Amino acid sequence: MILAETKTDKVKKEVVEICLPDQWRVYQLYIAKLKRIYYLDLPTAYAKLNEEFPPIRVRPFGEFFFEWSELSPA
């Protein structure tokens, strides 16, 4: 699953990612458990989710290759 939200900056004519850590926290509490989230360029606001309740494991993408076996179904 991929979670992201973007908007278009009409002045700069570029796509801007919107950081939604509070929405991710609500999703984790009430909808479904997020086992891991991987980012190529990990925003600081998302990295802080590792330390708050409920903890959401947000990691740099490179760590996926060390964790994939415990995340994939047997």
PDB file of N, CA, C, O and CB in Angstrom:
ATOM      1  N   MET A   1       0.843  -1.161   0.000  1.00  0.00           N
ATOM      2  CA  MET A   1       0.000   0.000   0.000  1.00  0.00           C
ATOM      3  C   MET A   1       0.894   1.232   0.000  1.00  0.00           C
ATOM      4  O   MET A   1       1.953   1.245   0.628  1.00  0.00           O
ATOM      5  CB  MET A   1      -0.962  -0.006   1.210  1.00  0.00           C
ATOM      6  N   ILE A   2       0.469   2.234  -0.689  1.00  0.00           N
ATOM      7  CA  ILE A   2       1.205   3.487  -0.716  1.00  0.00           C
ATOM      8  C   ILE A   2       0.296   4.585  -0.174  1.00  0.00           C
ATOM      9  O   ILE A   2      -0.849   4.719  -0.603  1.00  0.00           O
ATOM     10  CB  ILE A   2       1.700   3.823  -2.160  1.00  0.00           C
ATOM     11  N   LEU A   3       0.809   5.369   0.769  1.00  0.00           N
ATOM     12  CA  LEU A   3       0.040   6.470   1.328  1.00  0.00           C
ATOM     13  C   LEU A   3       0.757   7.771   1.015  1.00  0.00           C
ATOM     14  O   LEU A   3       1.904   7.971   1.415  1.00  0.00           O
ATOM     15  CB  LEU A   3      -0.159   6.300   2.859  1.00  0.00           C
ATOM     16  N   ALA A   4       0.098   8.627   0.320  1.00  0.00           N
ATOM     17  CA  ALA A   4       0.676   9.937   0.020  1.00  0.00           C
ATOM     18  C   ALA A   4      -0.435  10.856  -0.472  1.00  0.00           C
ATOM     19  O   ALA A   4      -1.447  10.402  -1.006  1.00  0.00           O
ATOM     20  CB  ALA A   4       1.820   9.824  -1.041  1.00  0.00           C
ATOM     21  N   GLU A   5      -0.234  12.105  -0.288  1.00  0.00           N
ATOM     22  CA  GLU A   5      -1.164  13.082  -0.826  1.00  0.00           C
ATOM     23  C   GLU A   5      -0.344  14.218  -1.413  1.00  0.00           C
ATOM     24  O   GLU A   5       0.625  14.679  -0.810  1.00  0.00           O
ATOM     25  CB  GLU A   5      -2.156  13.597   0.268  1.00  0.00           C
ATOM     26  N   THR A   6      -0.733  14.651  -2.567  1.00  0.00           N
ATOM     27  CA  THR A   6      -0.008  15.731  -3.225  1.00  0.00           C
ATOM     28  C   THR A   6      -0.977  16.811  -3.671  1.00  0.00           C
ATOM     29  O   THR A   6      -2.188  16.604  -3.752  1.00  0.00           O
ATOM     30  CB  THR A   6       0.794  15.200  -4.424  1.00  0.00           C
ATOM     31  N   LYS A   7      -0.414  17.943  -3.950  1.00  0.00           N
ATOM     32  CA  LYS A   7      -1.191  19.033  -4.542  1.00  0.00           C
ATOM     33  C   LYS A   7      -0.301  19.725  -5.554  1.00  0.00           C
ATOM     34  O   LYS A   7       0.921  19.577  -5.539  1.00  0.00           O
ATOM     35  CB  LYS A   7      -1.710  20.042  -3.452  1.00  0.00           C
ATOM     36  N   THR A   8      -0.924  20.470  -6.416  1.00  0.00           N
ATOM     37  CA  THR A   8      -0.169  21.212  -7.424  1.00  0.00           C
ATOM     38  C   THR A   8      -0.030  22.655  -6.970  1.00  0.00           C
ATOM     39  O   THR A   8      -1.023  23.327  -6.690  1.00  0.00           O
ATOM     40  CB  THR A   8      -0.860  21.134  -8.816  1.00  0.00           C
ATOM     41  N   ASP A   9       1.203  23.125  -6.899  1.00  0.00           N
ATOM     42  CA  ASP A   9       1.465  24.531  -6.608  1.00  0.00           C
ATOM     43  C   ASP A   9       1.327  25.261  -7.934  1.00  0.00           C
ATOM     44  O   ASP A   9       2.186  25.146  -8.808  1.00  0.00           O
ATOM     45  CB  ASP A   9       2.898  24.756  -5.950  1.00  0.00           C
ATOM     46  N   LYS A  10       0.250  26.008  -8.078  1.00  0.00           N
ATOM     47  CA  LYS A  10      -0.046  26.646  -9.355  1.00  0.00           C
ATOM     48  C   LYS A  10       0.903  27.807  -9.666  1.00  0.00           C
ATOM     49  O   LYS A  10       1.095  28.159 -10.830  1.00  0.00           O
ATOM     50  CB  LYS A  10      -1.476  27.141  -9.360  1.00  0.00           C
ATOM     51  N   VAL A  11       1.492  28.398  -8.631  1.00  0.00           N
ATOM     52  CA  VAL A  11       2.432  29.496  -8.851  1.00  0.00           C
ATOM     53  C   VAL A  11       3.772  28.954  -9.348  1.00  0.00           C
ATOM     54  O   VAL A  11       4.320  29.434 -10.340  1.00  0.00           O
ATOM     55  CB  VAL A  11       2.628  30.312  -7.552  1.00  0.00           C
ATOM     56  N   LYS A  12       4.291  27.942  -8.638  1.00  0.00           N
ATOM     57  CA  LYS A  12       5.594  27.368  -9.006  1.00  0.00           C
ATOM     58  C   LYS A  12       5.470  26.292 -10.077  1.00  0.00           C
ATOM     59  O   LYS A  12       6.469  25.847 -10.643  1.00  0.00           O
ATOM     60  CB  LYS A  12       6.274  26.785  -7.778  1.00  0.00           C
ATOM     61  N   LYS A  13       4.228  25.875 -10.351  1.00  0.00           N
ATOM     62  CA  LYS A  13       3.965  24.822 -11.341  1.00  0.00           C
ATOM     63  C   LYS A  13       4.741  23.545 -11.030  1.00  0.00           C
ATOM     64  O   LYS A  13       5.454  23.002 -11.873  1.00  0.00           O
ATOM     65  CB  LYS A  13       4.324  25.313 -12.743  1.00  0.00           C
ATOM     66  N   GLU A  14       4.576  23.084  -9.783  1.00  0.00           N
ATOM     67  CA  GLU A  14       5.211  21.845  -9.364  1.00  0.00           C
ATOM     68  C   GLU A  14       4.277  21.074  -8.430  1.00  0.00           C
ATOM     69  O   GLU A  14       3.348  21.641  -7.855  1.00  0.00           O
ATOM     70  CB  GLU A  14       6.563  22.132  -8.672  1.00  0.00           C
ATOM     71  N   VAL A  15       4.537  19.794  -8.292  1.00  0.00           N
ATOM     72  CA  VAL A  15       3.755  18.942  -7.400  1.00  0.00           C
ATOM     73  C   VAL A  15       4.418  18.962  -6.029  1.00  0.00           C
ATOM     74  O   VAL A  15       5.630  18.782  -5.916  1.00  0.00           O
ATOM     75  CB  VAL A  15       3.644  17.479  -7.955  1.00  0.00           C
ATOM     76  N   VAL A  16       3.620  19.182  -4.991  1.00  0.00           N
ATOM     77  CA  VAL A  16       4.111  19.274  -3.624  1.00  0.00           C
ATOM     78  C   VAL A  16       3.461  18.164  -2.803  1.00  0.00           C
ATOM     79  O   VAL A  16       2.242  17.994  -2.829  1.00  0.00           O
ATOM     80  CB  VAL A  16       3.812  20.678  -3.008  1.00  0.00           C
ATOM     81  N   GLU A  17       4.282  17.411  -2.077  1.00  0.00           N
ATOM     82  CA  GLU A  17       3.733  16.371  -1.207  1.00  0.00           C
ATOM     83  C   GLU A  17       3.255  17.002   0.091  1.00  0.00           C
ATOM     84  O   GLU A  17       3.934  17.857   0.662  1.00  0.00           O
ATOM     85  CB  GLU A  17       4.786  15.266  -0.923  1.00  0.00           C
ATOM     86  N   ILE A  18       2.099  16.583   0.549  1.00  0.00           N
ATOM     87  CA  ILE A  18       1.524  17.091   1.783  1.00  0.00           C
ATOM     88  C   ILE A  18       1.813  16.080   2.881  1.00  0.00           C
ATOM     89  O   ILE A  18       1.507  14.897   2.737  1.00  0.00           O
ATOM     90  CB  ILE A  18      -0.011  17.349   1.637  1.00  0.00           C
ATOM     91  N   CYS A  19       2.388  16.533   3.953  1.00  0.00           N
ATOM     92  CA  CYS A  19       2.733  15.661   5.075  1.00  0.00           C
ATOM     93  C   CYS A  19       1.512  15.505   5.979  1.00  0.00           C
ATOM     94  O   CYS A  19       0.979  16.496   6.477  1.00  0.00           O
ATOM     95  CB  CYS A  19       3.945  16.231   5.874  1.00  0.00           C
ATOM     96  N   LEU A  20       1.063  14.255   6.195  1.00  0.00           N
ATOM     97  CA  LEU A  20      -0.158  13.989   6.945  1.00  0.00           C
ATOM     98  C   LEU A  20       0.072  13.033   8.119  1.00  0.00           C
ATOM     99  O   LEU A  20      -0.633  12.029   8.221  1.00  0.00           O
ATOM    100  CB  LEU A  20      -1.211  13.419   6.020  1.00  0.00           C
ATOM    101  N   PRO A  21       1.017  13.305   8.994  1.00  0.00           N
ATOM    102  CA  PRO A  21       1.295  12.342  10.062  1.00  0.00           C
ATOM    103  C   PRO A  21       0.113  12.108  10.988  1.00  0.00           C
ATOM    104  O   PRO A  21      -0.052  10.988  11.472  1.00  0.00           O
ATOM    105  CB  PRO A  21       2.464  12.807  10.867  1.00  0.00           C
ATOM    106  N   ASP A  22      -0.715  13.108  11.260  1.00  0.00           N
ATOM    107  CA  ASP A  22      -1.861  12.908  12.142  1.00  0.00           C
ATOM    108  C   ASP A  22      -2.894  11.987  11.498  1.00  0.00           C
ATOM    109  O   ASP A  22      -3.515  11.180  12.191  1.00  0.00           O
ATOM    110  CB  ASP A  22      -2.502  14.255  12.497  1.00  0.00           C
ATOM    111  N   GLN A  23      -3.085  12.094  10.203  1.00  0.00           N
ATOM    112  CA  GLN A  23      -4.011  11.197   9.525  1.00  0.00           C
ATOM    113  C   GLN A  23      -3.474   9.767   9.535  1.00  0.00           C
ATOM    114  O   GLN A  23      -4.254   8.824   9.667  1.00  0.00           O
ATOM    115  CB  GLN A  23      -4.259  11.666   8.082  1.00  0.00           C
ATOM    116  N   TRP A  24      -2.185   9.591   9.401  1.00  0.00           N
ATOM    117  CA  TRP A  24      -1.601   8.251   9.464  1.00  0.00           C
ATOM    118  C   TRP A  24      -1.832   7.645  10.845  1.00  0.00           C
ATOM    119  O   TRP A  24      -2.112   6.453  10.966  1.00  0.00           O
ATOM    120  CB  TRP A  24      -0.089   8.297   9.138  1.00  0.00           C
ATOM    121  N   ARG A  25      -1.713   8.474  11.892  1.00  0.00           N
ATOM    122  CA  ARG A  25      -1.917   8.003  13.263  1.00  0.00           C
ATOM    123  C   ARG A  25      -3.360   7.531  13.459  1.00  0.00           C
ATOM    124  O   ARG A  25      -3.592   6.488  14.070  1.00  0.00           O
ATOM    125  CB  ARG A  25      -1.576   9.120  14.276  1.00  0.00           C
ATOM    126  N   VAL A  26      -4.323   8.288  12.946  1.00  0.00           N
ATOM    127  CA  VAL A  26      -5.729   7.903  13.034  1.00  0.00           C
ATOM    128  C   VAL A  26      -5.961   6.603  12.268  1.00  0.00           C
ATOM    129  O   VAL A  26      -6.673   5.720  12.748  1.00  0.00           O
ATOM    130  CB  VAL A  26      -6.640   9.028  12.484  1.00  0.00           C
ATOM    131  N   TYR A  27      -5.379   6.481  11.105  1.00  0.00           N
ATOM    132  CA  TYR A  27      -5.497   5.264  10.311  1.00  0.00           C
ATOM    133  C   TYR A  27      -4.980   4.072  11.112  1.00  0.00           C
ATOM    134  O   TYR A  27      -5.621   3.022  11.148  1.00  0.00           O
ATOM    135  CB  TYR A  27      -4.724   5.401   8.978  1.00  0.00           C
ATOM    136  N   GLN A  28      -3.828   4.234  11.751  1.00  0.00           N
ATOM    137  CA  GLN A  28      -3.215   3.161  12.541  1.00  0.00           C
ATOM    138  C   GLN A  28      -4.107   2.778  13.726  1.00  0.00           C
ATOM    139  O   GLN A  28      -4.218   1.595  14.046  1.00  0.00           O
ATOM    140  CB  GLN A  28      -1.819   3.592  13.044  1.00  0.00           C
ATOM    141  N   LEU A  29      -4.733   3.739  14.374  1.00  0.00           N
ATOM    142  CA  LEU A  29      -5.556   3.471  15.548  1.00  0.00           C
ATOM    143  C   LEU A  29      -6.901   2.832  15.216  1.00  0.00           C
ATOM    144  O   LEU A  29      -7.343   1.923  15.919  1.00  0.00           O
ATOM    145  CB  LEU A  29      -5.785   4.745  16.298  1.00  0.00           C
ATOM    146  N   TYR A  30      -7.556   3.297  14.152  1.00  0.00           N
ATOM    147  CA  TYR A  30      -8.958   2.944  13.952  1.00  0.00           C
ATOM    148  C   TYR A  30      -9.280   2.168  12.677  1.00  0.00           C
ATOM    149  O   TYR A  30     -10.364   1.594  12.578  1.00  0.00           O
ATOM    150  CB  TYR A  30      -9.751   4.167  13.960  1.00  0.00           C
ATOM    151  N   ILE A  31      -8.385   2.133  11.711  1.00  0.00           N
ATOM    152  CA  ILE A  31      -8.739   1.501  10.435  1.00  0.00           C
ATOM    153  C   ILE A  31      -7.957   0.215  10.215  1.00  0.00           C
ATOM    154  O   ILE A  31      -8.555  -0.857  10.118  1.00  0.00           O
ATOM    155  CB  ILE A  31      -8.489   2.463   9.276  1.00  0.00           C
ATOM    156  N   ALA A  32      -6.652   0.298  10.136  1.00  0.00           N
ATOM    157  CA  ALA A  32      -5.833  -0.892   9.892  1.00  0.00           C
ATOM    158  C   ALA A  32      -4.403  -0.630  10.342  1.00  0.00           C
ATOM    159  O   ALA A  32      -3.925   0.504  10.325  1.00  0.00           O
ATOM    160  CB  ALA A  32      -5.867  -1.292   8.393  1.00  0.00           C
ATOM    161  N   LYS A  33      -3.734  -1.699  10.742  1.00  0.00           N
ATOM    162  CA  LYS A  33      -2.350  -1.581  11.195  1.00  0.00           C
ATOM    163  C   LYS A  33      -1.409  -1.412  10.003  1.00  0.00           C
ATOM    164  O   LYS A  33      -1.468  -2.169   9.033  1.00  0.00           O
ATOM    165  CB  LYS A  33      -1.946  -2.815  12.026  1.00  0.00           C
ATOM    166  N   LEU A  34      -0.562  -0.427  10.096  1.00  0.00           N
ATOM    167  CA  LEU A  34       0.486  -0.205   9.104  1.00  0.00           C
ATOM    168  C   LEU A  34       1.747  -0.862   9.646  1.00  0.00           C
ATOM    169  O   LEU A  34       2.295  -0.406  10.650  1.00  0.00           O
ATOM    170  CB  LEU A  34       0.708   1.336   8.810  1.00  0.00           C
ATOM    171  N   LYS A  35       2.218  -1.929   8.999  1.00  0.00           N
ATOM    172  CA  LYS A  35       3.397  -2.643   9.504  1.00  0.00           C
ATOM    173  C   LYS A  35       4.658  -1.818   9.332  1.00  0.00           C
ATOM    174  O   LYS A  35       5.451  -1.688  10.265  1.00  0.00           O
ATOM    175  CB  LYS A  35       3.555  -3.984   8.793  1.00  0.00           C
ATOM    176  N   ARG A  36       4.847  -1.263   8.150  1.00  0.00           N
ATOM    177  CA  ARG A  36       6.021  -0.430   7.866  1.00  0.00           C
ATOM    178  C   ARG A  36       5.650   0.562   6.774  1.00  0.00           C
ATOM    179  O   ARG A  36       4.762   0.317   5.958  1.00  0.00           O
ATOM    180  CB  ARG A  36       7.253  -1.301   7.436  1.00  0.00           C
ATOM    181  N   ILE A  37       6.345   1.669   6.782  1.00  0.00           N
ATOM    182  CA  ILE A  37       6.248   2.645   5.700  1.00  0.00           C
ATOM    183  C   ILE A  37       7.687   2.985   5.337  1.00  0.00           C
ATOM    184  O   ILE A  37       8.503   3.298   6.204  1.00  0.00           O
ATOM    185  CB  ILE A  37       5.407   3.944   6.119  1.00  0.00           C
ATOM    186  N   TYR A  38       7.982   2.919   4.057  1.00  0.00           N
ATOM    187  CA  TYR A  38       9.349   3.186   3.588  1.00  0.00           C
ATOM    188  C   TYR A  38       9.338   4.425   2.708  1.00  0.00           C
ATOM    189  O   TYR A  38       8.421   4.628   1.913  1.00  0.00           O
ATOM    190  CB  TYR A  38       9.930   1.964   2.809  1.00  0.00           C
ATOM    191  N   TYR A  39      10.358   5.245   2.859  1.00  0.00           N
ATOM    192  CA  TYR A  39      10.497   6.480   2.102  1.00  0.00           C
ATOM    193  C   TYR A  39      11.876   6.568   1.481  1.00  0.00           C
ATOM    194  O   TYR A  39      12.875   6.239   2.121  1.00  0.00           O
ATOM    195  CB  TYR A  39      10.238   7.691   2.992  1.00  0.00           C
ATOM    196  N   LEU A  40      11.930   7.009   0.249  1.00  0.00           N
ATOM    197  CA  LEU A  40      13.239   7.267  -0.365  1.00  0.00           C
ATOM    198  C   LEU A  40      13.900   8.464   0.299  1.00  0.00           C
ATOM    199  O   LEU A  40      15.099   8.442   0.577  1.00  0.00           O
ATOM    200  CB  LEU A  40      13.096   7.509  -1.887  1.00  0.00           C
ATOM    201  N   ASP A  41      13.129   9.495   0.550  1.00  0.00           N
ATOM    202  CA  ASP A  41      13.623  10.711   1.205  1.00  0.00           C
ATOM    203  C   ASP A  41      12.715  10.940   2.410  1.00  0.00           C
ATOM    204  O   ASP A  41      11.691  11.613   2.295  1.00  0.00           O
ATOM    205  CB  ASP A  41      13.629  11.970   0.217  1.00  0.00           C
ATOM    206  N   LEU A  42      13.083  10.388   3.559  1.00  0.00           N
ATOM    207  CA  LEU A  42      12.228  10.357   4.742  1.00  0.00           C
ATOM    208  C   LEU A  42      12.055  11.748   5.350  1.00  0.00           C
ATOM    209  O   LEU A  42      13.018  12.322   5.858  1.00  0.00           O
ATOM    210  CB  LEU A  42      12.807   9.404   5.782  1.00  0.00           C
ATOM    211  N   PRO A  43      10.822  12.304   5.303  1.00  0.00           N
ATOM    212  CA  PRO A  43      10.578  13.606   5.931  1.00  0.00           C
ATOM    213  C   PRO A  43      10.678  13.499   7.455  1.00  0.00           C
ATOM    214  O   PRO A  43      10.285  12.486   8.032  1.00  0.00           O
ATOM    215  CB  PRO A  43       9.191  14.151   5.524  1.00  0.00           C
ATOM    216  N   THR A  44      11.191  14.518   8.091  1.00  0.00           N
ATOM    217  CA  THR A  44      11.363  14.531   9.548  1.00  0.00           C
ATOM    218  C   THR A  44      10.042  14.297  10.270  1.00  0.00           C
ATOM    219  O   THR A  44      10.005  13.570  11.262  1.00  0.00           O
ATOM    220  CB  THR A  44      11.970  15.858   9.999  1.00  0.00           C
ATOM    221  N   ALA A  45       8.956  14.903   9.787  1.00  0.00           N
ATOM    222  CA  ALA A  45       7.654  14.738  10.445  1.00  0.00           C
ATOM    223  C   ALA A  45       7.213  13.280  10.456  1.00  0.00           C
ATOM    224  O   ALA A  45       6.585  12.834  11.416  1.00  0.00           O
ATOM    225  CB  ALA A  45       6.593  15.594   9.750  1.00  0.00           C
ATOM    226  N   TYR A  46       7.531  12.532   9.403  1.00  0.00           N
ATOM    227  CA  TYR A  46       7.179  11.114   9.367  1.00  0.00           C
ATOM    228  C   TYR A  46       8.110  10.298  10.249  1.00  0.00           C
ATOM    229  O   TYR A  46       7.658   9.348  10.889  1.00  0.00           O
ATOM    230  CB  TYR A  46       7.222  10.587   7.932  1.00  0.00           C
ATOM    231  N   ALA A  47       9.376  10.630  10.306  1.00  0.00           N
ATOM    232  CA  ALA A  47      10.324   9.909  11.152  1.00  0.00           C
ATOM    233  C   ALA A  47       9.916   9.999  12.626  1.00  0.00           C
ATOM    234  O   ALA A  47      10.154   9.062  13.388  1.00  0.00           O
ATOM    235  CB  ALA A  47      11.746  10.466  10.958  1.00  0.00           C
ATOM    236  N   LYS A  48       9.312  11.101  13.027  1.00  0.00           N
ATOM    237  CA  LYS A  48       8.865  11.270  14.413  1.00  0.00           C
ATOM    238  C   LYS A  48       7.742  10.310  14.789  1.00  0.00           C
ATOM    239  O   LYS A  48       7.502  10.077  15.973  1.00  0.00           O
ATOM    240  CB  LYS A  48       8.405  12.694  14.636  1.00  0.00           C
ATOM    241  N   LEU A  49       7.052   9.749  13.798  1.00  0.00           N
ATOM    242  CA  LEU A  49       5.976   8.800  14.086  1.00  0.00           C
ATOM    243  C   LEU A  49       6.497   7.528  14.754  1.00  0.00           C
ATOM    244  O   LEU A  49       5.729   6.812  15.396  1.00  0.00           O
ATOM    245  CB  LEU A  49       5.239   8.442  12.801  1.00  0.00           C
ATOM    246  N   ASN A  50       7.783   7.240  14.612  1.00  0.00           N
ATOM    247  CA  ASN A  50       8.389   6.088  15.277  1.00  0.00           C
ATOM    248  C   ASN A  50       8.381   6.246  16.791  1.00  0.00           C
ATOM    249  O   ASN A  50       8.426   5.254  17.519  1.00  0.00           O
ATOM    250  CB  ASN A  50       9.817   5.886  14.785  1.00  0.00           C
ATOM    251  N   GLU A  51       8.325   7.477  17.267  1.00  0.00           N
ATOM    252  CA  GLU A  51       8.475   7.770  18.695  1.00  0.00           C
ATOM    253  C   GLU A  51       7.169   8.132  19.386  1.00  0.00           C
ATOM    254  O   GLU A  51       7.157   8.314  20.603  1.00  0.00           O
ATOM    255  CB  GLU A  51       9.450   8.886  18.879  1.00  0.00           C
ATOM    256  N   GLU A  52       6.063   8.244  18.640  1.00  0.00           N
ATOM    257  CA  GLU A  52       4.789   8.674  19.214  1.00  0.00           C
ATOM    258  C   GLU A  52       3.819   7.500  19.287  1.00  0.00           C
ATOM    259  O   GLU A  52       4.050   6.450  18.688  1.00  0.00           O
ATOM    260  CB  GLU A  52       4.178   9.823  18.386  1.00  0.00           C
ATOM    261  N   PHE A  53       2.729   7.694  20.031  1.00  0.00           N
ATOM    262  CA  PHE A  53       1.710   6.655  20.125  1.00  0.00           C
ATOM    263  C   PHE A  53       0.614   6.911  19.119  1.00  0.00           C
ATOM    264  O   PHE A  53       0.188   8.054  18.954  1.00  0.00           O
ATOM    265  CB  PHE A  53       1.128   6.584  21.537  1.00  0.00           C
ATOM    266  N   PRO A  54       0.152   5.890  18.449  1.00  0.00           N
ATOM    267  CA  PRO A  54       0.719   4.554  18.338  1.00  0.00           C
ATOM    268  C   PRO A  54       1.940   4.604  17.437  1.00  0.00           C
ATOM    269  O   PRO A  54       1.941   5.341  16.451  1.00  0.00           O
ATOM    270  CB  PRO A  54      -0.323   3.549  17.795  1.00  0.00           C
ATOM    271  N   PRO A  55       2.976   3.843  17.749  1.00  0.00           N
ATOM    272  CA  PRO A  55       4.166   3.904  16.906  1.00  0.00           C
ATOM    273  C   PRO A  55       3.879   3.381  15.494  1.00  0.00           C
ATOM    274  O   PRO A  55       3.280   2.320  15.323  1.00  0.00           O
ATOM    275  CB  PRO A  55       5.303   3.101  17.542  1.00  0.00           C
ATOM    276  N   ILE A  56       4.305   4.124  14.518  1.00  0.00           N
ATOM    277  CA  ILE A  56       4.218   3.710  13.123  1.00  0.00           C
ATOM    278  C   ILE A  56       5.661   3.618  12.641  1.00  0.00           C
ATOM    279  O   ILE A  56       6.399   4.602  12.672  1.00  0.00           O
ATOM    280  CB  ILE A  56       3.348   4.721  12.239  1.00  0.00           C
ATOM    281  N   ARG A  57       6.047   2.451  12.203  1.00  0.00           N
ATOM    282  CA  ARG A  57       7.438   2.229  11.803  1.00  0.00           C
ATOM    283  C   ARG A  57       7.679   2.829  10.421  1.00  0.00           C
ATOM    284  O   ARG A  57       7.284   2.265   9.401  1.00  0.00           O
ATOM    285  CB  ARG A  57       7.779   0.715  11.805  1.00  0.00           C
ATOM    286  N   VAL A  58       8.328   3.970  10.417  1.00  0.00           N
ATOM    287  CA  VAL A  58       8.658   4.663   9.176  1.00  0.00           C
ATOM    288  C   VAL A  58      10.172   4.575   9.014  1.00  0.00           C
ATOM    289  O   VAL A  58      10.926   5.003   9.889  1.00  0.00           O
ATOM    290  CB  VAL A  58       8.156   6.167   9.186  1.00  0.00           C
ATOM    291  N   ARG A  59      10.604   4.022   7.896  1.00  0.00           N
ATOM    292  CA  ARG A  59      12.019   3.733   7.698  1.00  0.00           C
ATOM    293  C   ARG A  59      12.504   4.249   6.343  1.00  0.00           C
ATOM    294  O   ARG A  59      11.702   4.457   5.433  1.00  0.00           O
ATOM    295  CB  ARG A  59      12.272   2.229   7.811  1.00  0.00           C
ATOM    296  N   PRO A  60      13.810   4.454   6.212  1.00  0.00           N
ATOM    297  CA  PRO A  60      14.374   4.719   4.893  1.00  0.00           C
ATOM    298  C   PRO A  60      14.189   3.478   4.012  1.00  0.00           C
ATOM    299  O   PRO A  60      14.245   2.353   4.510  1.00  0.00           O
ATOM    300  CB  PRO A  60      15.885   5.108   4.999  1.00  0.00           C
ATOM    301  N   PHE A  61      13.972   3.671   2.733  1.00  0.00           N
ATOM    302  CA  PHE A  61      13.662   2.576   1.822  1.00  0.00           C
ATOM    303  C   PHE A  61      14.714   1.478   1.822  1.00  0.00           C
ATOM    304  O   PHE A  61      14.378   0.305   1.659  1.00  0.00           O
ATOM    305  CB  PHE A  61      13.501   3.106   0.435  1.00  0.00           C
ATOM    306  N   GLY A  62      15.960   1.831   1.998  1.00  0.00           N
ATOM    307  CA  GLY A  62      17.029   0.844   1.988  1.00  0.00           C
ATOM    308  C   GLY A  62      16.865  -0.240   3.042  1.00  0.00           C
ATOM    309  O   GLY A  62      17.367  -1.349   2.858  1.00  0.00           O
ATOM    310  N   GLU A  63      16.175   0.049   4.145  1.00  0.00           N
ATOM    311  CA  GLU A  63      15.976  -0.939   5.199  1.00  0.00           C
ATOM    312  C   GLU A  63      14.983  -2.022   4.784  1.00  0.00           C
ATOM    313  O   GLU A  63      14.961  -3.098   5.381  1.00  0.00           O
ATOM    314  CB  GLU A  63      15.496  -0.258   6.468  1.00  0.00           C
ATOM    315  N   PHE A  64      14.171  -1.753   3.782  1.00  0.00           N
ATOM    316  CA  PHE A  64      13.211  -2.748   3.309  1.00  0.00           C
ATOM    317  C   PHE A  64      13.901  -4.060   2.963  1.00  0.00           C
ATOM    318  O   PHE A  64      13.382  -5.133   3.270  1.00  0.00           O
ATOM    319  CB  PHE A  64      12.454  -2.220   2.093  1.00  0.00           C
ATOM    320  N   PHE A  65      15.045  -3.984   2.339  1.00  0.00           N
ATOM    321  CA  PHE A  65      15.743  -5.174   1.877  1.00  0.00           C
ATOM    322  C   PHE A  65      16.265  -6.039   3.025  1.00  0.00           C
ATOM    323  O   PHE A  65      16.560  -7.218   2.824  1.00  0.00           O
ATOM    324  CB  PHE A  65      16.887  -4.774   0.985  1.00  0.00           C
ATOM    325  N   PHE A  66      16.381  -5.466   4.223  1.00  0.00           N
ATOM    326  CA  PHE A  66      16.789  -6.225   5.392  1.00  0.00           C
ATOM    327  C   PHE A  66      15.583  -6.756   6.167  1.00  0.00           C
ATOM    328  O   PHE A  66      15.735  -7.651   6.998  1.00  0.00           O
ATOM    329  CB  PHE A  66      17.654  -5.364   6.296  1.00  0.00           C
ATOM    330  N   GLU A  67      14.388  -6.220   5.909  1.00  0.00           N
ATOM    331  CA  GLU A  67      13.192  -6.582   6.675  1.00  0.00           C
ATOM    332  C   GLU A  67      12.145  -7.345   5.867  1.00  0.00           C
ATOM    333  O   GLU A  67      11.175  -7.835   6.446  1.00  0.00           O
ATOM    334  CB  GLU A  67      12.567  -5.344   7.236  1.00  0.00           C
ATOM    335  N   TRP A  68      12.310  -7.461   4.559  1.00  0.00           N
ATOM    336  CA  TRP A  68      11.251  -8.001   3.721  1.00  0.00           C
ATOM    337  C   TRP A  68      10.824  -9.405   4.131  1.00  0.00           C
ATOM    338  O   TRP A  68       9.644  -9.739   4.021  1.00  0.00           O
ATOM    339  CB  TRP A  68      11.694  -8.011   2.293  1.00  0.00           C
ATOM    340  N   SER A  69      11.744 -10.226   4.597  1.00  0.00           N
ATOM    341  CA  SER A  69      11.391 -11.605   4.926  1.00  0.00           C
ATOM    342  C   SER A  69      10.433 -11.687   6.122  1.00  0.00           C
ATOM    343  O   SER A  69       9.594 -12.587   6.175  1.00  0.00           O
ATOM    344  CB  SER A  69      12.652 -12.405   5.219  1.00  0.00           C
ATOM    345  N   GLU A  70      10.547 -10.772   7.064  1.00  0.00           N
ATOM    346  CA  GLU A  70       9.626 -10.796   8.199  1.00  0.00           C
ATOM    347  C   GLU A  70       8.285 -10.138   7.876  1.00  0.00           C
ATOM    348  O   GLU A  70       7.321 -10.306   8.624  1.00  0.00           O
ATOM    349  CB  GLU A  70      10.259 -10.106   9.389  1.00  0.00           C
ATOM    350  N   LEU A  71       8.214  -9.401   6.785  1.00  0.00           N
ATOM    351  CA  LEU A  71       6.974  -8.744   6.387  1.00  0.00           C
ATOM    352  C   LEU A  71       6.168  -9.560   5.396  1.00  0.00           C
ATOM    353  O   LEU A  71       4.944  -9.438   5.345  1.00  0.00           O
ATOM    354  CB  LEU A  71       7.274  -7.402   5.798  1.00  0.00           C
ATOM    355  N   SER A  72       6.833 -10.386   4.613  1.00  0.00           N
ATOM    356  CA  SER A  72       6.126 -11.165   3.574  1.00  0.00           C
ATOM    357  C   SER A  72       5.496 -12.409   4.200  1.00  0.00           C
ATOM    358  O   SER A  72       6.053 -13.005   5.122  1.00  0.00           O
ATOM    359  CB  SER A  72       7.103 -11.573   2.420  1.00  0.00           C
ATOM    360  N   PRO A  73       4.311 -12.796   3.678  1.00  0.00           N
ATOM    361  CA  PRO A  73       3.681 -14.007   4.199  1.00  0.00           C
ATOM    362  C   PRO A  73       4.525 -15.239   3.862  1.00  0.00           C
ATOM    363  O   PRO A  73       5.155 -15.305   2.806  1.00  0.00           O
ATOM    364  CB  PRO A  73       2.255 -14.160   3.628  1.00  0.00           C
ATOM    365  N   ALA A  74       4.526 -16.179   4.746  1.00  0.00           N
ATOM    366  CA  ALA A  74       5.341 -17.401   4.568  1.00  0.00           C
ATOM    367  C   ALA A  74       4.773 -18.316   3.511  1.00  0.00           C
ATOM    368  O   ALA A  74       5.337 -19.377   3.244  1.00  0.00           O
ATOM    369  CB  ALA A  74       5.455 -18.161   5.878  1.00  0.00           C
TER     370      ALA A  74
END
